[in-house]
Amino acid sequence: MAQDMQHRMKEVGGKEKFQEAAYGLMDHLSEMGAATKEFAADSAQEIRENIGHLYERGQEKFEGLEQKLEAEIKKYPLRTVAFAAGIGFLLGWLRGKRRS
């Protein structure tokens, strides 16, 4: 009977140690999850900021290109019309060849 009692006490102590280890593991995993969530949120914010800056830079370059193109069109209107007509003719010719 004494051995049975000691065996049960060891079982209880083993269970308690196992539960304690399991709770410790759960806490650790919870902390890792929180850290991962925070890292993901920070990374997403940084990506949003980078995309915003890239968009602004692209928009500025496009506006500069647009102004340059407008100036060229005003400076050489006939050349611009001839160039556009040539491109239209070339695209029409290529499209016609595909249908044949």
N, C-alpha and C positions, 0 to 999 in steps of 0.2 A: 504494500500500500504506500509506503514511503517513496518507493521508486516511481510508482504511478504518479504521485503528487509532484515529485521532482520533474518527471517527464512533462507533465501538464504545465508546470511553471516555465520550463524551457520553451514549450510550444507558445505559451502566452508571450514570453519575452521575445521569442523569434518573430511572432506576429507583430508585436509592437515595433520591433526594429524594422521589419519590412514595411509596415505602415508609415513609420517615420521616414524611411528612405523614399517611399513612394510619394509622400507629401513634399519632401524636399525636391524630388525630381519634377513634380508638378509645378512647384514654385519656380524652379529654374527654367522650365519650358515656358511658363507664363512670362517671365522676365525676358526671355529670348524673343518671344512673340511680340512683346511690347517694343523692344529695341528694333526688331525688324520692321514693325509698323511705322515707327518714328523715322527710320532710315528711308523707307519707301516714300513717306510723305515729304521728307526733305528733298529726296531725289526728284520727285514729281514737281515740286515747287521750283527747283533749280532748272529743270527741263522747260517748264512753262516760261520762266524768265529768259532762258536762252532763245527759245522760239520767238518770244516777243521781240528781243533785240534783233534777231535775224530778219524777222518780218519788217521791222522798221528800217533796217539797212537796205533790204531789198526794195522797199517802197521808195526810199530816197534815191537809190540808183535808177529805178524805173522813171521817177519824175525827172531826174537829170537827163536821161536818155530821151524822154518824151519832149523836153524842151529843146534838146539838140536837134531832134528830128523835125520839130516844127520850124526851127530856124532854117534848116536845110531846105525844107519844102518852100518856105517863103523866099529864100534866096534863089532857088533853082526850080521854079514851078514846072516848067516844060520838061526838064530832065526827069522830074518826079513822075509826071504823067506817063512819059515814055517808058520809064522803068516799070511802073505798075502795069502798063499795057503789055510789055514784054513778058512779065511774069504770068499774067493772065493767059496770054497766048501759049506760053510753054506748058502751063498746067492743063489747059484745054487740049492741046496736042497730045500730051501724055495720057490723059483720060480717054481720048479718042482711040489711041493705040491699044489700050487695055480692052476696049469693047470689041475690037476686031478679032 
